[in-house]
Amino acid sequence: MIPGLMQTTPLLISGILTYAAQAHGSREVVSKRIDEPLWRSDYAGLARHAAQAAHALRRLGVEPGDRVTSLAWNTHRHLELFYAAPGIGAVLHTANPRLSDEQIVYTINHAESSVLFFERNFAALVERLAPQLTTVKTFVMLSDAERTQGDAFSYETLIAGEPETVDWPLLDENAGAFLCYTSGTTGDPKGVLYSHRAVVLHAMAGGLNSAFGFTAFDVAMPCSSLYHATAWGVPFSAPLCGAKLVLPADKMDGASLHELIETEGVTFTGGVPTIWTMYLDWLEKTGRTPETLKRVVIGGSAVPRAMAEAFKRRHGVQVLQIWGMTETCPIGVVATPTPALAALGEEAMDEAIWTRQGRLQFGIELRIETEDGQEAPWDGETSGALLVRGPWVVRRYFRKDEDAARADGWFDTGDIATLDANGFMRITDRQKDVIKSGGEWISSIDLENVAAGCPGVKVAAVVGVPHPKWEERPLLVIEAHDGADVSKAAVLDYLAPRIVKWWTPDDVVFATVPLTATGKIDKKVLREAWREHLSGL
Ligand code: ADP
């Protein structure tokens, strides 16, 4: 080997901020806030505030390698911490406020955070948790001095008067930057410690045309939470591409999102399906349409085909499905068009894009393994365990002795999927959600997808329920739209021509569908609630 003779400048998160401030300094950053008026700044302003926050963190005694926690929404102060904490070599643990109290306490204690930054409307939550937090020494409310109550510092007071520039230290690019915990639907949440290198490479990949495809003319509004796998890296990809950034805080209802889309000219947004169910519903009721919106990225759970169709046909908005996990920073695959698909005609292309989670992206290798450990062919048919590998895939969970990935680098995602010749991946189920009926598998995702298209259905959830003869059979739980008149017979009639007969759910029940802390259908709760249901039929 002969060493290359190029510079080895580390890939650092502070580099993204410095670049954005220099190249796109006047590009806006707009943020809703909690009980405060809309915030309007730009990337130069973000860099100034992040520098002040970095000085303040040091003043609080935060050193490289230390962890600090945020309990915060998609707001500009949270964004400032996204750059300030990793910028000085500390790690930002983005706690998920939708976890149970016990789990939030677990993650903060496990992270051993010394400072807790929290949004004003988490004051009661923080007061409740504080006695159990064993390592937090400083509490900072993300608010101005006037509005800060209790013993906490005010963030604005804390950073005021600090210098507006900082010499970001030259860190090792493999240093930890973000600590994101999985939602822990089984067992304790597990910490995934993103490195600077992983975040920067992931941000560059996210901006590519095969993924989100940002240009400097885009206006990006991330509606996936900043605390959930860093909102898919949009807080990094957008500035890296010079796109304007709009942050909706916790206001994810249809009217609030629409107002921001209209007034700020949002062209790109993204989030979990539940948000878009609400938004489409709101558009339907009000007869409005998002004029400026061009692309919406949806993922976290499978995107019902009916949702993608409604966005495109009624509102001219392209849906890009994304699949990923906390363990993959989170971008795995994104469903974007290719010439090969376009050549098949628009309808065939839509069909391919709407029925698959997405396509192979540079930086993430994919492999489907059958039960005997062999690689499955990329034929779009053979399903098996989905493995991933690459520079933004987890190697080991935080403070665990064992590696999470295998010695050859492959990480088992726990999903079952197929891959086709064009590199498009389709998830058929999570390993633990697959329904095993008489030795055959039924895909709960496919069934849900069809049922979600039935008129009046808001959410469709399918779980395997113990059955005396077939081991398990599918039960369909429907949450209908307010005021919709949907019957079991209507749902079964709708399904009949669209699915193979033996997949027909053994019963259809109407109930509110429980969601997890990351907005997914909580199948564990559903399985528990309905486990006796078929034994009595
Ligand atoms: P958690 O498991 O903590 O809720 P993650 O966001 O890490 O949070 O979940 C990752 C899992 O979400 C994936 O393994 C997959 O099962 C599911 N998922 C994500 N995106 C999609 C998608 N587009 N279609 C189907 N499942 C998805």
Boltz pocket constraint, residues with backbone or C-beta under 6 A from the ligand:
constraints:
  - pocket:
      binder: B
      contacts: [[A, 181], [A, 182], [A, 183], [A, 184], [A, 298], [A, 299], [A, 300], [A, 301], [A, 302], [A, 303], [A, 321], [A, 322], [A, 323], [A, 324], [A, 325], [A, 326], [A, 327], [A, 357], [A, 413], [A, 414], [A, 415], [A, 427], [A, 429], [A, 430], [A, 516], [A, 518], [A, 520]]
      max_distance: 6.0
